[in-house]
C-alpha cells in the first residue's frame, strides 16, 4: 500500500445517497420559489456543505432560505434514507480488506455528523468505522472545495497530507483534496470522468480501487 491513510467521502462513495438527496433538494428549493432541476442540484451542490446552498441561493435570488431550511431538508432526507438508501456496491469489501491489511481509513464528509451516522447505520457500514474516524464539515470552518476538512482528518489520524489518498466522486471534493496536497482518486459511477479529470486516477467499480491505491503509476 502506497498510503498511510485512505480518506473516503461519504455521499456517493460509501453510500448511494446522491440521487436521493439531490432529488429532494431540487424539489424543496423549487417548492420555496427557487426553480431547481435534479441536474441543476447535481451540478451546483453535489459534494458541498449546506452553507453553499444558502450562499448560492442568496447570491442568485437576493433572498435567504428560511431559518428552518436545513432541519426540514434533513428530515426529508433521513426519512428517504431509511426507506431507500443502499451502500455503494463493493465498498464494504474494500473497507474490510483495508482493515484486514491494517491500512488506516476514515470518512470525511461535507454532510453533518447526524447525516453521516444515519447513512452508515442504515446501510450497515457503521460497524466498519470507529467514532474517532468520522469527520464532518461541521468540524471545520469551511467545507469543500476548501482543504480544511481533509487536513483536519489527516491531523486527527496522525498522518501527513502527502501520505493520504482521498476517494471522491465530486469535482468539489477533488479540488479540496488537491488543495490539501493529497492524492485523490475519482469514482465515476455517477459523475462524468471529465469532471474528475484532475484526480490522480479514475475508476468506475469499487473493485478497481485497490489496484489504484497500490500502483506506483499515474
C-alpha positions in Angstrom: 0.0 0.0 0.0 1.4 3.4 -1.0 -0.5 5.4 1.6 -0.7 5.6 5.4 -4.3 6.7 5.3 -7.3 6.4 2.9 -9.9 9.1 3.3 -13.4 8.3 2.0 -16.1 10.8 1.1 -19.5 9.5 2.3 -22.3 10.5 -0.1 -21.8 8.8 -3.4 -18.7 6.9 -2.3 -19.7 4.9 0.7 -23.5 5.2 0.4 -25.6 5.7 -2.8 -27.2 8.8 -1.5 -26.6 11.5 -4.1 -29.7 10.6 -6.3 -31.9 10.7 -3.2 -30.6 13.9 -1.6 -30.3 15.9 -4.9 -33.8 14.9 -5.9 -35.2 16.1 -2.6 -33.0 19.2 -2.6 -34.2 20.2 -6.1 -37.8 19.6 -5.1 -37.5 21.6 -1.9 -35.8 24.6 -3.5 -38.4 24.6 -6.2 -41.1 24.5 -3.6 -39.6 27.6 -2.0 -39.7 29.5 -5.2 -36.1 28.8 -6.4 -36.7 26.6 -9.5 -34.1 23.9 -9.5 -33.9 20.7 -11.5 -32.2 17.5 -10.4 -29.5 18.2 -12.9 -29.0 21.7 -11.5 -28.7 20.3 -8.0 -26.1 17.8 -9.1 -24.1 20.5 -10.9 -24.2 23.1 -8.2 -24.4 21.3 -4.9 -23.1 17.7 -5.2 -20.3 17.2 -2.7 -20.8 20.5 -0.9 -21.7 21.6 2.6 -25.1 23.1 3.3 -23.7 26.6 3.5 -23.0 26.5 -0.2 -26.8 26.0 -0.9 -27.6 29.1 1.2 -24.8 31.1 -0.3 -25.7 30.4 -3.9 -29.4 30.9 -3.4 -28.8 34.3 -1.8 -26.3 35.3 -4.5 -28.7 34.4 -7.3 -32.0 35.5 -5.9 -31.2 38.1 -3.3 -33.4 36.1 -0.8 -32.3 34.0 2.1 -33.6 30.5 2.7 -35.9 30.1 5.7 -34.2 29.6 9.1 -35.6 26.0 9.3 -34.4 25.0 5.9 -31.6 22.7 7.0 -33.8 21.0 9.6 -36.7 20.4 7.2 -34.5 19.3 4.4 -32.5 16.8 6.6 -35.8 15.4 8.0 -36.9 14.6 4.5 -33.6 13.2 3.5 -33.3 11.0 6.6 -36.9 9.6 6.0 -36.0 8.8 2.5 -32.6 7.3 3.5 -34.4 4.9 5.9 -36.6 3.7 3.0 -34.2 3.7 0.1 -30.6 4.1 0.9 -28.1 1.4 0.0 -24.3 1.1 0.3 -22.3 1.7 -2.8 -21.7 -1.7 -4.5 -18.5 -3.3 -3.4 -17.4 -0.7 -0.9 -17.9 -2.9 2.2 -15.5 -5.4 0.7 -13.0 -2.5 0.1 -13.2 -1.4 3.7 -13.0 -4.9 5.1 -9.8 -5.6 3.0 -8.2 -2.3 4.2 -9.0 -3.3 7.8 -7.6 -6.8 7.3 -4.4 -5.4 5.8 -4.0 -2.9 8.7 -4.4 0.1 6.5 -6.0 3.1 8.4 -9.0 4.7 6.8 -11.7 7.2 7.7 -14.6 9.2 6.3 -14.6 12.9 5.8 -17.9 14.3 4.5 -19.5 17.6 3.8 -22.6 16.2 5.5 -23.4 16.7 9.1 -22.4 14.2 11.8 -26.0 13.2 12.1 -26.4 12.6 8.3 -23.2 10.6 8.2 -24.3 8.3 11.0 -27.8 7.9 9.7 -26.4 6.9 6.3 -23.8 4.5 7.7 -26.2 2.8 10.2 -28.9 2.4 7.5 -26.6 0.8 5.1 -24.8 -1.5 7.7 -21.4 0.2 7.2 -21.3 1.9 10.6 -19.6 -1.1 12.3 -16.7 -0.6 9.9 -15.9 2.8 11.4 -14.9 3.8 14.9 -16.3 7.0 16.2 -12.9 8.7 16.0 -12.7 8.0 12.3 -15.8 10.0 11.3 -15.2 13.6 10.3 -17.7 16.2 9.1 -17.5 19.7 7.6 -19.2 20.7 11.0 -15.7 20.1 12.5 -14.1 22.9 10.5 -14.9 26.4 9.4 -15.2 25.8 5.6 -16.5 22.8 3.7 -15.2 21.5 0.3 -13.7 22.8 -2.0 -11.6 24.3 0.9 -9.0 21.8 2.1 -9.8 22.3 5.8 -11.8 19.1 6.3 -9.3 16.7 4.7 -6.4 18.4 6.6 -8.4 18.1 9.8 -9.0 14.4 9.2 -5.3 13.8 8.4 -4.2 15.7 11.5 -6.6 13.8 13.8 -5.4 10.5 12.3 -1.8 11.4 12.7 -0.8 11.2 9.0 0.9 13.9 6.9 -1.1 15.0 3.8 1.3 13.7 1.3 0.8 10.2 2.7 -3.0 10.4 2.3 -5.2 9.1 -0.5 -8.7 10.6 -0.9 -11.6 8.8 -2.6 -14.1 11.3 -4.1 -16.9 11.4 -6.6 -17.5 15.2 -6.9 -15.4 18.0 -8.5 -15.6 20.0 -5.3 -14.1 17.1 -3.4 -11.3 16.6 -5.9 -10.5 20.3 -5.6 -10.4 20.0 -1.8 -8.1 17.0 -1.8 -5.7 18.6 -4.3 -5.7 21.8 -2.2 -4.8 19.7 0.8 -1.8 18.3 -1.0 -3.2 14.8 -1.1 -3.6 12.3 -4.0 -7.2 11.8 -5.0 -9.0 9.1 -6.9 -12.2 9.8 -8.7 -15.2 7.5 -8.6 -17.0 7.9 -11.8 -20.1 5.7 -11.4 -22.3 8.8 -11.3 -20.0 11.7 -12.2 -18.7 12.1 -15.7 -15.0 11.3 -15.8 -14.2 14.6 -17.5 -15.4 16.4 -14.3 -12.9 14.5 -12.2 -10.1 14.6 -14.6 -7.8 16.4 -12.2 -7.7 13.3 -10.0 -4.6 11.0 -9.9 -6.7 8.1 -11.1 -10.3 7.3 -12.1 -12.4 4.2 -11.5 -16.0 3.1 -12.1 -16.1 0.0 -10.0 -15.1 -0.2 -6.4 -13.1 -3.4 -7.2 -10.7 -1.2 -9.1 -9.8 1.0 -6.2 -7.2 -1.3 -4.5 -5.2 -1.5 -7.7 -5.0 2.3 -7.9 -4.0 2.6 -4.3 -1.1 0.2 -4.7 0.0 1.2 -8.2 3.1 3.5 -8.5 2.0 4.8 -11.9 -0.4 7.6 -12.6 
